[in-house]
Amino acid sequence: MKSLLLLFLLLILTSCIPLRIAPNIKGEKLIVAKKFKRTLPRKHSYVFEDPKDANEFYNYINTKYDLGHEDVSYNVPIIINGYEYFLSFHEVEKITKTLNLIPLVIDAGLDSNGYSPLLEDMHSTRTGNWYIVLTVSDSKMNDCLDPNYGDREVVINYLKQERLEYLTTSNYFDALFKK
């Protein structure tokens, strides 16, 4: 019994406890935006991980559709197969946060002996992942990524091409000239 208790105590002290875990999205994922992040609208969305720097997708959309930094994030008019749709995007950070027990225990021991804590910065670890969340509406403001929408597959294919173009393009003026 003592050895089991000692093993359990050793496992707790040598581990870290995950408090929040960011999703790992390979490629893209179709999900209701509000389920991905509570502050987003209740619309179906196309989500992918953004490996580039902050505001790179903003710059990509602004340059590709020649928007002049006006209404870049919301209702950007796009043409798919001769029909006009409206693209909106959100750059979202999801954080993985863990509680590290060893530095916490060491600092508690130092504090109980009258010394100041040494490892306060290591009590928890935060690493963030950035994601791009895309929503598409038609002229009647219908959710084009809804499973019941007629041209859903066409819109999804367009968003896949957009994602690949964004990830492979470093000079966004190239995207403007491809348009």
N, C-alpha and C positions, 0 to 999 in steps of 0.2 A: 504494500500500500504506500509506504514511504517512497519507494522508487518511482511509482506511478505519479505521485504528487510532485516529486522532484522533476520528473520528465515534463509534466504539464507546466510547472513553473519555468523551466528552462525554455520551453517552446514559446511561452508568452513573452519572456524577457528578450529573446533573440529575434522576435518578429516585429512586423509593422502591421497595423490594422488599417485596411482601406476604409476611408470614410465616404468617398465619392469616386466613381470610376467613369472616365470619359469613354464613350463608345469607340470601337475600332471599326471604321467603315472602309472596307476594301472596295474600291470602285465607287458605286453610288447606291443610294437607298431611297425607296419611296416610302414616305411616312407622313402622318398628319403633323404639321409643323408644331402645333400646340403640345403634342406629346413629346416632341424633341426638346423644346424649350417653352416654358409656360408663357413667356411674354410675346410669343409669335401668334399670328392669326390661326384660326381653326380652319385651315385649308390643307389639302393634300400638297405635299412638297417633294422636291427632288433634292436630296442632300448628298454632299460629297465633302471629303476632307480637303482642306486647303493647305498645301505645303508651302505656299509663298508667303511673303511678308504681308503685314496689315495693309488694307486698302488697295491691294493689287487687283482684286476682282472689280472694285469700283473703277479703277483706272482703265481696266480692260473694257468694261461696258461703256464707259464714257467715251473712250477713243473709238471703239468699234462702231457704235451707233451715232457718233459725232454729236453728242448731247450738250457740249459746252458747259458742263458741270451743273446742269439744271435738271431736276427730277431724275437723277440717275438711279436711285435705289427703288423707285416705285413706278409701276405702270409704264415701262419702257416699251414703246410699240415695236413689235417684231412681225415679220411676215413669214408664214409657214404655208407652203403650197398655195399661195395667192390669198390667204386669209390673214387678217390682222388679229394678233394676240397681244397681250400685255404681260411683260415679264417684270416681276419684283424679286428682289433678293435681300437677304440678311446675312451679315457676317457674324457668326455666333462662336463664342468660346465656351468649351466644356472643359472642366477641370478634373484632374485626378488628384485627390488629396488623401494622404496617408498619415497616420499617427505613428511616429517612431518611438517605441517603448524604451530602448536602451538609453538614449540620451535623456529621456524623461526620468528614468530611475537613477542615473548617475547624478543629474542635477538635484533630485530630491535628496539623495544621500549627502551631497555637498551642502545643500541648504540646511539640513538637519544638524550638520557639524559646524554651522556658523560661517561657511564660505559662500561666496556669491556663485550663482550658476554659470557654467562655462559654455554649455551647449544649447542655449535657449533658441538659437536659430535653427537647430536641427530637430526640434520636437515634432514638427510636422513638415511634410514635403508636398509641394504643389507643382504640378506640371500641367500645362494647358495644351489643348488641341483646338485648332480653328476649323470651322466648318462653314460652307456656303449652303444656304437654304434658299432654293428657288421655288417660286410659285408662279403659275401662269393662269391668266383669265382671258376669256374672249370678250367681244364687244358688249355682251349682255352681262358681263361680270360673273359668268359661270366658271366654276373650278375645272380647269382643263385637265388636271391630273386625277380627278375623281374616277374611280373604276367604272362608273356608269357613263362617263363622257364618251361620245362617239369617236372622236379623233385623238383619243388619249395616246395611242401608240405612236402616232405621227409626232405629237408634241414631245413625248419621251425621247424619241430618236433625235429630234432637234436638240434637246437639252444634253443628250450624250455627246453630240458633235460639238456643242458649245463648250462643254467641260473639257473635252480632249483638246480643242483648239486653245482654250485658256491655259491649260497645263503645259502645252508644248510651245506656246508663243512667248518670247521674251520681249520682242518689240511689238507693242500693241498696234502700231500703225500698219503692220502687216495684216492684221485682222480687218482693219478698215478697208484696205485695198482688195481683200478677198471678197468683201461683201458685195 
